[in-house]
Amino acid sequence: MPNWCANRLYISGNEEQIRRVRDLMTGNVYPRVDVAIWQSIKLFLAGCAGLLQPTTDTAYEAHPALCYAGPGDDSPENRAFTQWLELLKQNVELDVGTCARIAQLYQSSGLDTVTWDELTDSMKAVITPILHAKYHDWSGDYFGTQRGYAGFWTAAGGTDELQVASPFDMRLLLPTRLAVELNGFNGRFLEGVLSGYDFYTWHRYAIKWPVGTQLMLSTDEANFLAVDFDTPWCSPHDDVFTELSGRYQCNVEHYFSEAGGNFCGYRAYRAGEQTDSEDDSLEYGEEDEHGWSNVCSPEWILDNVAHFGG
């Protein structure tokens, strides 16, 4: 398990914008990124099984089996699959427009009406090994490990009533990429595509899980929020909060501390611009009779995080 970095946000703005930020923080938003990923997983499986085929002679070099069946009929379903395949080849960002496009293509593909029992034995024989290899990487907490492959196939349509967004899903601010998500957090599936871990940590969010863990609203007012959450090893990239303050035209103050790495920091943002920053190490007072000592400096961090991390 990682060390945990403690984060606190102070967010102020007009009532409507703060309402929208509150919804983002608490997960009270449509999980459009997750739905686009789930629908893309199902399109991917259908392509590998030959249920859907590109309308032209094409290939996907990162996973040639996706197009193994060759070109198919020029049907509405295959045209939708072909257009989705082009998005996958481009490893597009899963922004609002692209997620909506994938939802449209998924509906046009007809997959939403195809049940697991309607798949032929040969199709299941192709899909099952893929699911066996990628089940945990693709399923996460949403599907759970108790779903069979039939349940996975049904849920992957993204229409399950249990859909919920994660608290402070940073992918809704800074978009992830389609091929990265199909490659999965651990990767080793699509040749030449970054794993989710590498993309999240080194290329986009600076943390391996871009969500707010153990998130709590310690203050919840019409025009002001104080939000506490943890992230693994360090704080999220500054770009996350620049985008947060810009998109919602709000003021954001971010305090963070990680005792295991002995660092803490402060950032301020206004309407999409970073306006202040401070970094320091933690200092401790004298040990008590039990050998424990408390953080005593810098003063600006003392009352501005729920804990000091570690």
C-alpha positions as CSV (number, residue, x, y, z in Angstrom):
1,M,0.0,0.0,0.0
2,P,1.2,3.5,-0.7
3,N,1.8,6.3,1.8
4,W,-1.1,8.7,1.7
5,C,-0.8,12.4,1.0
6,A,-3.4,14.5,2.9
7,N,-5.1,17.2,0.8
8,R,-7.4,20.0,1.7
9,L,-9.1,22.3,-0.7
10,Y,-10.8,25.6,0.2
11,I,-13.1,26.5,-2.7
12,S,-15.1,29.7,-3.0
13,G,-17.3,31.1,-5.8
14,N,-20.9,31.9,-6.7
15,E,-23.6,29.6,-5.5
16,E,-24.3,27.9,-8.9
17,Q,-20.6,27.1,-9.5
18,I,-20.1,25.8,-6.0
19,R,-23.1,23.6,-6.5
20,R,-21.4,22.1,-9.6
21,V,-18.1,21.7,-7.8
22,R,-19.9,20.0,-4.9
23,D,-21.4,17.5,-7.3
24,L,-18.0,16.8,-8.8
25,M,-16.4,16.3,-5.4
26,T,-19.1,14.0,-4.1
27,G,-19.5,11.9,-7.3
28,N,-23.0,13.3,-7.9
29,V,-22.4,13.5,-11.7
30,Y,-22.9,11.3,-14.7
31,P,-19.8,9.0,-15.0
32,R,-19.4,9.7,-18.7
33,V,-15.8,8.6,-18.8
34,D,-16.5,5.3,-17.2
35,V,-19.5,4.7,-19.4
36,A,-17.4,5.4,-22.5
37,I,-14.8,3.0,-21.3
38,W,-17.3,0.3,-20.6
39,Q,-19.0,0.7,-23.9
40,S,-15.6,0.6,-25.6
41,I,-14.7,-2.6,-23.8
42,K,-17.8,-4.2,-25.3
43,L,-17.1,-2.9,-28.8
44,F,-13.5,-4.2,-28.4
45,L,-14.8,-7.7,-27.4
46,A,-17.3,-7.7,-30.2
47,G,-14.6,-6.9,-32.7
48,C,-12.3,-9.6,-31.4
49,A,-15.2,-12.1,-31.6
50,G,-16.1,-11.1,-35.2
51,L,-19.6,-10.0,-34.1
52,L,-18.7,-6.6,-35.5
53,Q,-16.2,-6.0,-38.3
54,P,-14.7,-3.0,-40.0
55,T,-16.2,-2.1,-43.3
56,T,-12.7,-1.7,-44.9
57,D,-9.6,-3.8,-44.9
58,T,-7.8,-2.4,-41.9
59,A,-5.7,-3.5,-38.9
60,Y,-5.1,-2.4,-35.3
61,E,-1.4,-3.0,-34.8
62,A,-1.6,-2.7,-31.0
63,H,-3.9,-5.8,-31.0
64,P,-4.2,-7.4,-34.4
65,A,-6.9,-9.9,-33.2
66,L,-9.3,-7.0,-33.0
67,C,-9.7,-7.1,-36.8
68,Y,-8.9,-10.8,-37.4
69,A,-12.3,-11.4,-39.1
70,G,-11.4,-9.0,-41.9
71,P,-13.8,-6.5,-43.5
72,G,-17.5,-7.1,-43.1
73,D,-20.8,-5.9,-44.7
74,D,-21.4,-2.2,-45.0
75,S,-24.1,-2.3,-42.3
76,P,-25.0,0.5,-39.8
77,E,-23.6,-1.7,-37.0
78,N,-20.3,-2.3,-38.8
79,R,-20.0,1.4,-39.8
80,A,-20.4,2.4,-36.2
81,F,-17.7,-0.1,-35.2
82,T,-15.4,1.2,-37.9
83,Q,-15.8,4.8,-36.7
84,W,-15.1,3.7,-33.1
85,L,-12.0,1.8,-34.3
86,E,-10.6,5.0,-35.7
87,L,-11.1,6.7,-32.4
88,L,-9.2,3.8,-30.7
89,K,-6.3,4.0,-33.3
90,Q,-6.0,7.8,-32.5
91,N,-6.0,7.1,-28.7
92,V,-8.3,10.0,-28.4
93,E,-8.9,12.0,-25.2
94,L,-12.1,11.0,-23.5
95,D,-13.5,14.6,-23.2
96,V,-17.2,15.5,-23.2
97,G,-17.6,15.4,-27.0
98,T,-15.7,12.1,-27.5
99,C,-17.6,10.4,-24.7
100,A,-20.9,11.5,-26.3
101,R,-19.6,10.2,-29.7
102,I,-18.7,6.8,-28.3
103,A,-22.2,6.6,-26.7
104,Q,-23.8,7.3,-30.1
105,L,-21.6,4.8,-31.9
106,Y,-22.3,2.2,-29.2
107,Q,-26.1,2.6,-29.7
108,S,-25.7,2.4,-33.5
109,S,-23.6,-0.8,-33.1
110,G,-26.7,-2.7,-31.8
111,L,-24.6,-4.3,-29.0
112,D,-27.0,-3.1,-26.3
113,T,-29.6,-5.6,-27.5
114,V,-27.1,-8.6,-27.8
115,T,-27.1,-10.8,-24.7
116,W,-24.4,-13.2,-23.6
117,D,-26.6,-16.1,-24.4
118,E,-27.1,-15.0,-27.9
119,L,-23.3,-15.1,-28.6
120,T,-22.2,-18.3,-30.4
121,D,-19.9,-20.7,-28.7
122,S,-17.1,-19.7,-31.0
123,M,-17.5,-16.0,-30.1
124,K,-17.5,-16.9,-26.4
125,A,-14.4,-18.9,-26.9
126,V,-12.6,-15.8,-28.2
127,I,-14.0,-13.4,-25.5
128,T,-13.6,-15.6,-22.5
129,P,-9.7,-15.7,-22.5
130,I,-9.6,-11.9,-22.9
131,L,-12.0,-11.5,-20.0
132,H,-10.0,-13.9,-17.9
133,A,-6.8,-11.9,-18.5
134,K,-8.3,-8.4,-18.1
135,Y,-11.2,-9.0,-15.8
136,H,-9.7,-7.3,-12.7
137,D,-7.9,-4.6,-14.7
138,W,-11.1,-3.6,-16.5
139,S,-13.7,-4.3,-13.8
140,G,-12.4,-2.2,-10.9
141,D,-14.8,-1.7,-8.1
142,Y,-17.8,-1.2,-10.4
143,F,-18.3,-4.7,-11.7
144,G,-16.9,-6.5,-8.7
145,T,-15.3,-10.0,-8.7
146,Q,-18.6,-11.8,-8.2
147,R,-20.0,-11.1,-11.6
148,G,-19.6,-13.9,-14.1
149,Y,-18.6,-13.2,-17.7
150,A,-22.3,-12.9,-18.7
151,G,-22.7,-10.3,-16.0
152,F,-19.6,-8.5,-17.2
153,W,-20.9,-8.5,-20.8
154,T,-24.2,-7.0,-19.6
155,A,-22.7,-4.4,-17.3
156,A,-20.1,-3.3,-19.9
157,G,-22.9,-1.6,-21.9
158,G,-22.8,1.2,-19.3
159,T,-26.5,1.2,-18.7
160,D,-26.5,-0.5,-15.4
161,E,-28.6,1.2,-12.7
162,L,-25.6,1.0,-10.3
163,Q,-23.5,3.5,-12.2
164,V,-21.9,6.1,-9.9
165,A,-19.0,8.4,-10.3
166,S,-16.0,8.3,-8.0
167,P,-15.6,11.2,-5.6
168,F,-13.5,13.9,-7.3
169,D,-12.8,11.9,-10.5
170,M,-10.0,14.0,-11.9
171,R,-10.5,12.4,-15.3
172,L,-13.6,14.6,-15.6
173,L,-11.3,17.6,-15.5
174,L,-8.2,16.4,-17.4
175,P,-9.3,13.7,-19.8
176,T,-7.7,10.3,-20.0
177,R,-7.2,8.5,-23.3
178,L,-9.2,5.7,-24.9
179,A,-6.5,3.2,-25.8
180,V,-4.8,3.8,-22.4
181,E,-8.0,2.8,-20.6
182,L,-8.5,-0.4,-22.8
183,N,-4.9,-1.3,-22.0
184,G,-5.8,-1.1,-18.4
185,F,-4.2,0.1,-15.2
186,N,-1.6,-2.7,-15.4
187,G,-1.2,-2.6,-19.2
188,R,0.6,-5.4,-21.0
189,F,-2.3,-5.9,-23.3
190,L,-2.1,-3.4,-26.2
191,E,1.3,-3.2,-27.8
192,G,3.0,0.2,-27.7
193,V,0.2,1.8,-25.5
194,L,0.9,3.2,-22.1
195,S,-0.6,1.5,-19.1
196,G,-3.1,3.4,-17.0
197,Y,-0.5,3.5,-14.2
198,D,2.1,5.1,-16.4
199,F,-0.2,7.5,-18.0
200,Y,-1.9,8.6,-14.8
201,T,1.4,8.9,-12.8
202,W,3.9,10.3,-15.3
203,H,1.8,12.0,-18.0
204,R,-1.4,13.5,-16.6
205,Y,-2.3,13.5,-12.9
206,A,1.0,12.8,-11.0
207,I,-0.8,10.1,-9.0
208,K,-1.7,6.5,-9.8
209,W,-5.4,6.8,-8.8
210,P,-6.9,10.1,-10.0
211,V,-9.8,10.2,-7.5
212,G,-10.3,11.7,-4.0
213,T,-9.9,8.8,-1.5
214,Q,-11.7,9.1,1.8
215,L,-13.1,12.4,0.6
216,M,-15.1,14.5,3.1
217,L,-16.7,17.9,3.0
218,S,-15.5,19.4,6.3
219,T,-17.3,22.7,5.4
220,D,-20.3,22.8,3.1
221,E,-21.8,26.2,2.5
222,A,-23.6,27.8,-0.5
223,N,-20.6,29.8,-1.6
224,F,-17.7,27.9,0.1
225,L,-16.4,24.3,0.4
226,A,-13.6,22.8,2.5
227,V,-12.8,19.4,1.1
228,D,-10.4,16.8,2.6
229,F,-9.2,13.8,0.7
230,D,-6.2,11.5,0.4
231,T,-4.0,10.6,-2.7
232,P,-1.3,8.0,-3.0
233,W,2.3,9.2,-2.4
234,C,1.9,12.8,-3.4
235,S,-0.6,15.5,-4.3
236,P,-2.3,15.7,-7.7
237,H,-0.6,17.7,-10.5
238,D,-1.2,21.4,-10.3
239,D,-2.9,21.3,-13.7
240,V,-5.9,19.5,-12.0
241,F,-6.6,22.5,-9.9
242,T,-5.8,25.1,-12.6
243,E,-8.5,23.4,-14.6
244,L,-10.9,23.1,-11.6
245,S,-10.6,26.9,-10.9
246,G,-10.9,27.8,-14.6
247,R,-13.8,25.6,-15.5
248,Y,-15.9,26.6,-12.5
249,Q,-14.6,30.2,-12.3
250,C,-13.8,29.8,-8.6
251,N,-11.0,30.4,-6.2
252,V,-9.1,27.3,-5.0
253,E,-6.6,27.0,-2.2
254,H,-4.8,23.7,-1.9
255,Y,-2.9,22.5,1.1
256,F,-1.1,19.1,1.2
257,S,1.2,17.1,3.4
258,E,2.9,13.7,3.2
259,A,4.9,12.9,6.4
260,G,6.5,9.8,4.9
261,G,8.3,11.9,2.3
262,N,8.5,14.8,4.7
263,F,7.0,17.4,2.4
264,C,4.1,19.8,2.4
265,G,2.8,22.5,0.2
266,Y,0.3,25.2,-0.6
267,R,-1.1,26.4,-4.0
268,A,-3.7,29.1,-4.8
269,Y,-5.7,29.4,-8.0
270,R,-8.1,32.0,-9.4
271,A,-10.2,31.5,-12.5
272,G,-7.8,29.2,-14.2
273,E,-4.5,30.8,-13.1
274,Q,-2.1,29.7,-10.4
275,T,-1.5,32.8,-8.2
276,D,0.6,31.5,-5.3
277,S,2.7,28.5,-4.2
278,E,4.8,27.4,-1.2
279,D,6.8,24.2,-0.5
280,D,8.5,23.1,2.7
281,S,9.4,20.1,4.8
282,L,7.7,19.2,8.0
283,E,9.4,19.9,11.3
284,Y,8.7,18.2,14.6
285,G,8.7,19.2,18.3
286,E,10.3,17.4,21.1
287,E,9.4,13.7,21.8
288,D,7.1,12.9,24.6
289,E,7.5,10.1,27.1
290,H,6.2,7.6,24.5
291,G,8.7,8.7,21.8
292,W,6.1,10.5,19.8
293,S,6.5,14.1,18.5
294,N,4.0,16.3,16.7
295,V,4.4,18.4,13.7
296,C,5.1,22.0,14.7
297,S,6.1,23.7,11.5
298,P,5.6,25.3,9.0
299,E,2.7,27.1,10.8
300,W,0.7,27.5,7.6
301,I,0.1,23.8,7.3
302,L,-0.8,23.0,11.0
303,D,-4.6,23.7,10.8
304,N,-5.1,23.2,7.1
305,V,-5.0,19.4,6.6
306,A,-7.0,16.7,8.4
307,H,-3.7,14.8,9.1
308,F,-0.2,15.0,7.9
309,G,-0.1,11.9,5.7
310,G,2.3,9.0,5.7
